[in-house]
Structure formats: structure tokens, C-alpha cells
């Protein structure tokens, strides 16, 4: 085997691997479905966009809910609502930044190396966001527990929120792994 055949074989292998990453390893049975196919990058972008949208909605709805919550002490209603809005808007901004950043990744015009390096960069940024955001959220939950009557439902809600958060993080990391490989 000469070096030209080796280069062509390497190019073919890289091309097939990129097709797998983009979710195009098989020919679709229905050609009209081509526009509905979603890649790992599309799923990441959609999660960031939906997370940003829901953070803004949550900031508005739950801040208003805190003013009518019967188990909440009166002196903590306004500080709790303000800190909740600040945490949720910071979350929305971080997710918006990640959404815009991953939106700049274009596998059709960029090299595989560039796509992979950008995916790794935004994966690191996402992990940094988690490392900063988790303690902030935990501190806010402790403040919320202090401001209420310390009911058991808050602890159960915190545990369930942690489980769903870890599941979501796992989905993000799987999609990033598929994108950067």
C-alpha cells in the first residue's frame, strides 16, 4: 500500500466518523425527514435555549409566588424574591452565552479539528458554569430553608432537583462527547 492509498483511507475514516457524530450514519428511509434530523450539536443548542427561556419564566413566576407563600416568614419575602430573581437571571445569562457560543459551531464550514476544539471549549465552560452555579444554588436553598418553616418537602425537593440536575448534566456531557469525538 502506498502513501496515497493510506491518505485516502484516513480521509474516508475521518469522513465516516464525522458522519456518525452528526447522526448521519444511516440513510434515512424517508427523504422528507432529512430536515427533521437532529445532531448532538442541535440537541445541545436546544437545551441551552430552553434552559434560558425556562429560567426567565421561572424568575417571573416563582418570584411572584414567594409573595403569597404562607410558610414564608414576612421579613424574608422581598429578599428571597430578589435573590431568586438574581440567581435565575444569572443562570439565564450563562445559558444564553453558551447557546450563542455553540451556535457559532458550524460543522459544514469548519474543519473537524476546529469543531472538536470548540466543542471541548464549551464543554469546559459548561463544567465551570456547573462548578460555580451549584454552590450558589445550594446557598440559595439553605437561605430558602432558613426563611421558611424548614419543612421536609424542601429537602425532598432539593434531592429531586439534584437528581434531575445530574441527569441533565449527563445528557449534556454525552452530547459533547459525541460532538468532540
Phi and psi restraints in degrees (value plus and minus 20) as a CYANA .aco file:
   2 UNK   PHI    -107.7   -67.7
   2 UNK   PSI     156.3   196.3
   3 UNK   PHI     -90.0   -50.0
   3 UNK   PSI     -48.1    -8.1
   4 UNK   PHI     -88.0   -48.0
   4 UNK   PSI     -61.8   -21.8
   5 UNK   PHI     -84.1   -44.1
   5 UNK   PSI     -57.9   -17.9
   6 UNK   PHI     -83.4   -43.4
   6 UNK   PSI     -63.8   -23.8
   7 UNK   PHI     -83.8   -43.8
   7 UNK   PSI     -62.0   -22.0
   8 UNK   PHI     -85.1   -45.1
   8 UNK   PSI     -60.0   -20.0
   9 UNK   PHI     -86.4   -46.4
   9 UNK   PSI     -59.7   -19.7
  10 UNK   PHI     -83.8   -43.8
  10 UNK   PSI     -62.8   -22.8
  11 UNK   PHI     -82.8   -42.8
  11 UNK   PSI     -61.5   -21.5
  12 UNK   PHI     -82.3   -42.3
  12 UNK   PSI     -63.3   -23.3
  13 UNK   PHI     -83.1   -43.1
  13 UNK   PSI     -64.9   -24.9
  14 UNK   PHI     -83.9   -43.9
  14 UNK   PSI     -60.3   -20.3
  15 UNK   PHI     -82.8   -42.8
  15 UNK   PSI     -63.6   -23.6
  16 UNK   PHI     -86.4   -46.4
  16 UNK   PSI     -59.4   -19.4
  17 UNK   PHI     -85.1   -45.1
  17 UNK   PSI     -59.6   -19.6
  18 UNK   PHI     -86.8   -46.8
  18 UNK   PSI     -56.1   -16.1
  19 UNK   PHI     -82.2   -42.2
  19 UNK   PSI     -58.5   -18.5
  20 UNK   PHI     -85.7   -45.7
  20 UNK   PSI     -61.6   -21.6
  21 UNK   PHI     -82.6   -42.6
  21 UNK   PSI     -59.3   -19.3
  22 UNK   PHI    -100.6   -60.6
  22 UNK   PSI     -20.2    19.8
  23 UNK   PHI      58.7    98.7
  23 UNK   PSI       6.9    46.9
  24 UNK   PHI    -138.0   -98.0
  24 UNK   PSI      14.4    54.4
  25 UNK   PHI     -94.3   -54.3
  25 UNK   PSI     -38.8     1.2
  26 UNK   PHI    -145.3  -105.3
  26 UNK   PSI     131.1   171.1
  27 UNK   PHI     -95.8   -55.8
  27 UNK   PSI     112.3   152.3
  28 UNK   PHI     -91.4   -51.4
  28 UNK   PSI     125.8   165.8
  29 UNK   PHI     -93.0   -53.0
  29 UNK   PSI     -51.9   -11.9
  30 UNK   PHI    -130.4   -90.4
  30 UNK   PSI      88.1   128.1
  31 UNK   PHI     -85.4   -45.4
  31 UNK   PSI     -40.6    -0.6
  32 UNK   PHI     -92.6   -52.6
  32 UNK   PSI     -36.0     4.0
  33 UNK   PHI    -103.0   -63.0
  33 UNK   PSI     -24.0    16.0
  34 UNK   PHI     -78.3   -38.3
  34 UNK   PSI     -57.6   -17.6
  35 UNK   PHI     -94.2   -54.2
  35 UNK   PSI     -35.1     4.9
  36 UNK   PHI    -114.7   -74.7
  36 UNK   PSI     -23.1    16.9
  37 UNK   PHI     -91.7   -51.7
  37 UNK   PSI     120.0   160.0
  38 UNK   PHI    -141.4  -101.4
  38 UNK   PSI     116.2   156.2
  39 UNK   PHI    -116.4   -76.4
  39 UNK   PSI     155.2   195.2
  40 UNK   PHI     -81.0   -41.0
  40 UNK   PSI     -58.7   -18.7
  41 UNK   PHI     -84.2   -44.2
  41 UNK   PSI     -60.5   -20.5
  42 UNK   PHI     -83.1   -43.1
  42 UNK   PSI     -61.5   -21.5
  43 UNK   PHI     -84.9   -44.9
  43 UNK   PSI     -60.0   -20.0
  44 UNK   PHI     -82.6   -42.6
  44 UNK   PSI     -68.6   -28.6
  45 UNK   PHI     -79.6   -39.6
  45 UNK   PSI     -63.6   -23.6
  46 UNK   PHI     -83.7   -43.7
  46 UNK   PSI     -60.2   -20.2
  47 UNK   PHI     -84.2   -44.2
  47 UNK   PSI     -61.9   -21.9
  48 UNK   PHI     -83.6   -43.6
  48 UNK   PSI     -63.5   -23.5
  49 UNK   PHI     -84.6   -44.6
  49 UNK   PSI     -67.1   -27.1
  50 UNK   PHI     -85.1   -45.1
  50 UNK   PSI     -58.5   -18.5
  51 UNK   PHI     -82.6   -42.6
  51 UNK   PSI     -60.3   -20.3
  52 UNK   PHI     -84.0   -44.0
  52 UNK   PSI     -66.5   -26.5
  53 UNK   PHI     -82.4   -42.4
  53 UNK   PSI     -65.6   -25.6
  54 UNK   PHI     -89.5   -49.5
  54 UNK   PSI     -48.4    -8.4
  55 UNK   PHI     -86.2   -46.2
  55 UNK   PSI     -61.0   -21.0
  56 UNK   PHI     -87.0   -47.0
  56 UNK   PSI     -64.7   -24.7
  57 UNK   PHI     -82.7   -42.7
  57 UNK   PSI     -63.6   -23.6
  58 UNK   PHI     -82.7   -42.7
  58 UNK   PSI     -57.7   -17.7
  59 UNK   PHI     -82.0   -42.0
  59 UNK   PSI     -60.1   -20.1
  60 UNK   PHI     -94.4   -54.4
  60 UNK   PSI     -69.9   -29.9
  61 UNK   PHI     -87.5   -47.5
  61 UNK   PSI     -70.8   -30.8
  62 UNK   PHI     -94.7   -54.7
  62 UNK   PSI     -46.9    -6.9
  63 UNK   PHI     -83.8   -43.8
  63 UNK   PSI     -60.6   -20.6
  64 UNK   PHI     -88.7   -48.7
  64 UNK   PSI     -55.8   -15.8
  65 UNK   PHI     -83.4   -43.4
  65 UNK   PSI     -54.3   -14.3
  66 UNK   PHI     -83.7   -43.7
  66 UNK   PSI     -46.4    -6.4
  67 UNK   PHI     -93.3   -53.3
  67 UNK   PSI     -39.4     0.6
  68 UNK   PHI    -134.1   -94.1
  68 UNK   PSI     -11.6    28.4
  69 UNK   PHI     -96.1   -56.1
  69 UNK   PSI      98.8   138.8
  70 UNK   PHI     -89.7   -49.7
  70 UNK   PSI     -49.6    -9.6
  71 UNK   PHI    -102.4   -62.4
  71 UNK   PSI     -19.6    20.4
  72 UNK   PHI    -110.7   -70.7
  72 UNK   PSI     112.7   152.7
  73 UNK   PHI     -88.1   -48.1
  73 UNK   PSI     124.0   164.0
  74 UNK   PHI     -82.5   -42.5
  74 UNK   PSI     -57.7   -17.7
  75 UNK   PHI     -92.3   -52.3
  75 UNK   PSI     -32.3     7.7
  76 UNK   PHI    -125.3   -85.3
  76 UNK   PSI     -19.8    20.2
  77 UNK   PHI     -81.3   -41.3
  77 UNK   PSI     -73.0   -33.0
  78 UNK   PHI     -89.4   -49.4
  78 UNK   PSI     -68.2   -28.2
  79 UNK   PHI     -80.6   -40.6
  79 UNK   PSI     -57.0   -17.0
  80 UNK   PHI     -86.4   -46.4
  80 UNK   PSI     -63.6   -23.6
  81 UNK   PHI     -85.0   -45.0
  81 UNK   PSI     -61.5   -21.5
  82 UNK   PHI     -86.9   -46.9
  82 UNK   PSI     -65.2   -25.2
  83 UNK   PHI     -86.6   -46.6
  83 UNK   PSI     -55.4   -15.4
  84 UNK   PHI     -84.4   -44.4
  84 UNK   PSI     -63.8   -23.8
  85 UNK   PHI     -82.9   -42.9
  85 UNK   PSI     -60.4   -20.4
  86 UNK   PHI     -83.9   -43.9
  86 UNK   PSI     -63.9   -23.9
  87 UNK   PHI     -85.0   -45.0
  87 UNK   PSI     -64.7   -24.7
  88 UNK   PHI     -89.5   -49.5
  88 UNK   PSI     -56.9   -16.9
  89 UNK   PHI     -91.5   -51.5
  89 UNK   PSI     -53.9   -13.9
  90 UNK   PHI     -85.0   -45.0
  90 UNK   PSI     -60.0   -20.0
  91 UNK   PHI     -82.4   -42.4
  91 UNK   PSI     -64.3   -24.3
  92 UNK   PHI     -82.9   -42.9
  92 UNK   PSI     -60.2   -20.2
  93 UNK   PHI     -85.9   -45.9
  93 UNK   PSI     -63.3   -23.3
  94 UNK   PHI     -82.4   -42.4
  94 UNK   PSI     -63.5   -23.5
  95 UNK   PHI     -87.2   -47.2
  95 UNK   PSI     -55.6   -15.6
  96 UNK   PHI     -83.6   -43.6
  96 UNK   PSI     -63.1   -23.1
  97 UNK   PHI     -83.5   -43.5
  97 UNK   PSI     -62.6   -22.6
  98 UNK   PHI     -85.8   -45.8
  98 UNK   PSI     -58.3   -18.3
  99 UNK   PHI     -83.6   -43.6
  99 UNK   PSI     -65.8   -25.8
 100 UNK   PHI     -86.4   -46.4
 100 UNK   PSI     -57.6   -17.6
 101 UNK   PHI     -86.7   -46.7
 101 UNK   PSI     -65.4   -25.4
 102 UNK   PHI     -90.6   -50.6
 102 UNK   PSI     -41.4    -1.4
 103 UNK   PHI     -89.2   -49.2
 103 UNK   PSI     -39.8     0.2
 104 UNK   PHI     -99.1   -59.1
 104 UNK   PSI     -33.3     6.7
 105 UNK   PHI     -98.9   -58.9
 105 UNK   PSI      99.5   139.5
 106 UNK   PHI    -146.8  -106.8
 106 UNK   PSI      81.1   121.1
 107 UNK   PHI     -87.8   -47.8
 107 UNK   PSI     -35.8     4.2
 108 UNK   PHI     -98.2   -58.2
 108 UNK   PSI     -51.4   -11.4
 109 UNK   PHI    -128.7   -88.7
 109 UNK   PSI     -34.1     5.9
 110 UNK   PHI    -119.9   -79.9
 110 UNK   PSI     137.6   177.6
 111 UNK   PHI     -92.9   -52.9
 111 UNK   PSI     141.6   181.6
 112 UNK   PHI     -82.6   -42.6
 112 UNK   PSI     -58.2   -18.2
 113 UNK   PHI     -83.4   -43.4
 113 UNK   PSI     -62.3   -22.3
 114 UNK   PHI     -86.0   -46.0
 114 UNK   PSI     -63.7   -23.7
 115 UNK   PHI     -81.6   -41.6
 115 UNK   PSI     -64.7   -24.7
 116 UNK   PHI     -84.5   -44.5
 116 UNK   PSI     -62.5   -22.5
 117 UNK   PHI     -88.7   -48.7
 117 UNK   PSI     -58.0   -18.0
 118 UNK   PHI     -87.1   -47.1
 118 UNK   PSI     -58.8   -18.8
 119 UNK   PHI     -83.1   -43.1
 119 UNK   PSI     -61.4   -21.4
 120 UNK   PHI     -84.9   -44.9
 120 UNK   PSI     -59.0   -19.0
 121 UNK   PHI     -82.2   -42.2
 121 UNK   PSI     -68.0   -28.0
 122 UNK   PHI     -92.3   -52.3
 122 UNK   PSI     -45.2    -5.2
 123 UNK   PHI     -86.4   -46.4
 123 UNK   PSI     -63.7   -23.7
 124 UNK   PHI     -83.3   -43.3
 124 UNK   PSI     -60.8   -20.8
 125 UNK   PHI     -83.5   -43.5
 125 UNK   PSI     -59.2   -19.2
 126 UNK   PHI     -84.7   -44.7
 126 UNK   PSI     -61.7   -21.7
 127 UNK   PHI     -85.9   -45.9
 127 UNK   PSI     -57.3   -17.3
 128 UNK   PHI     -84.4   -44.4
 128 UNK   PSI     -61.0   -21.0
 129 UNK   PHI     -79.3   -39.3
 129 UNK   PSI     -61.6   -21.6
 130 UNK   PHI     -87.0   -47.0
 130 UNK   PSI     -62.5   -22.5
 131 UNK   PHI     -85.7   -45.7
 131 UNK   PSI     -50.0   -10.0
 132 UNK   PHI    -106.8   -66.8
 132 UNK   PSI     -62.2   -22.2
 133 UNK   PHI     -90.1   -50.1
 133 UNK   PSI     -54.9   -14.9
 134 UNK   PHI     -83.3   -43.3
 134 UNK   PSI     -68.6   -28.6
 135 UNK   PHI     -83.9   -43.9
 135 UNK   PSI     -55.7   -15.7
 136 UNK   PHI     -83.4   -43.4
 136 UNK   PSI     -65.3   -25.3
 137 UNK   PHI     -84.1   -44.1
 137 UNK   PSI     -59.6   -19.6
 138 UNK   PHI     -84.6   -44.6
 138 UNK   PSI     -60.8   -20.8
 139 UNK   PHI     -83.7   -43.7
 139 UNK   PSI     -59.9   -19.9
 140 UNK   PHI     -85.7   -45.7
 140 UNK   PSI     -58.7   -18.7
 141 UNK   PHI     -83.9   -43.9
 141 UNK   PSI     -59.9   -19.9
 142 UNK   PHI     -83.5   -43.5
 142 UNK   PSI     -62.2   -22.2
 143 UNK   PHI     -82.1   -42.1
 143 UNK   PSI     -61.2   -21.2
 144 UNK   PHI     -83.9   -43.9
 144 UNK   PSI     -62.2   -22.2
 145 UNK   PHI     -84.8   -44.8
 145 UNK   PSI     -56.8   -16.8
 146 UNK   PHI     -87.3   -47.3
 146 UNK   PSI     -57.8   -17.8
 147 UNK   PHI     -96.5   -56.5
 147 UNK   PSI     -38.5     1.5
 148 UNK   PHI    -122.0   -82.0
 148 UNK   PSI    -188.2  -148.2
 149 UNK   PHI    -107.0   -67.0
 149 UNK   PSI      -1.2    38.8
 150 UNK   PHI      34.7    74.7
 150 UNK   PSI      31.6    71.6
 151 UNK   PHI     -99.9   -59.9
 151 UNK   PSI     139.1   179.1
 152 UNK   PHI     -89.0   -49.0
 152 UNK   PSI     -44.3    -4.3
 153 UNK   PHI     -85.0   -45.0
 153 UNK   PSI     -47.8    -7.8
 154 UNK   PHI     -88.6   -48.6
 154 UNK   PSI     -60.1   -20.1
 155 UNK   PHI     -86.4   -46.4
 155 UNK   PSI     -63.8   -23.8
 156 UNK   PHI     -82.8   -42.8
 156 UNK   PSI     -62.3   -22.3
 157 UNK   PHI     -82.9   -42.9
 157 UNK   PSI     -58.1   -18.1
 158 UNK   PHI     -85.1   -45.1
 158 UNK   PSI     -61.3   -21.3
 159 UNK   PHI     -85.4   -45.4
 159 UNK   PSI     -65.2   -25.2
 160 UNK   PHI     -84.1   -44.1
 160 UNK   PSI     -60.6   -20.6
 161 UNK   PHI     -82.0   -42.0
 161 UNK   PSI     -59.4   -19.4
 162 UNK   PHI     -84.2   -44.2
 162 UNK   PSI     -60.9   -20.9
 163 UNK   PHI     -84.0   -44.0
 163 UNK   PSI     -67.2   -27.2
 164 UNK   PHI     -85.1   -45.1
 164 UNK   PSI     -56.2   -16.2
 165 UNK   PHI     -84.3   -44.3
 165 UNK   PSI     -62.6   -22.6
 166 UNK   PHI     -86.7   -46.7
 166 UNK   PSI     -56.6   -16.6
 167 UNK   PHI     -84.5   -44.5
 167 UNK   PSI     -62.9   -22.9
 168 UNK   PHI     -84.0   -44.0
 168 UNK   PSI     -61.2   -21.2
 169 UNK   PHI     -81.6   -41.6
 169 UNK   PSI     -60.4   -20.4
 170 UNK   PHI     -81.5   -41.5
 170 UNK   PSI     -61.3   -21.3
 171 UNK   PHI     -83.7   -43.7
 171 UNK   PSI     -64.1   -24.1
 172 UNK   PHI     -78.9   -38.9
 172 UNK   PSI     -68.6   -28.6
 173 UNK   PHI     -85.5   -45.5
 173 UNK   PSI     -55.9   -15.9
 174 UNK   PHI     -83.6   -43.6
 174 UNK   PSI     -63.6   -23.6
 175 UNK   PHI     -86.7   -46.7
 175 UNK   PSI     -60.1   -20.1
 176 UNK   PHI     -84.6   -44.6
 176 UNK   PSI     -59.6   -19.6
 177 UNK   PHI     -82.7   -42.7
 177 UNK   PSI     -62.8   -22.8
 178 UNK   PHI     -83.2   -43.2
 178 UNK   PSI     -55.4   -15.4
 179 UNK   PHI     -95.8   -55.8
 179 UNK   PSI     -57.4   -17.4
 180 UNK   PHI    -107.4   -67.4
 180 UNK   PSI     -30.7     9.3
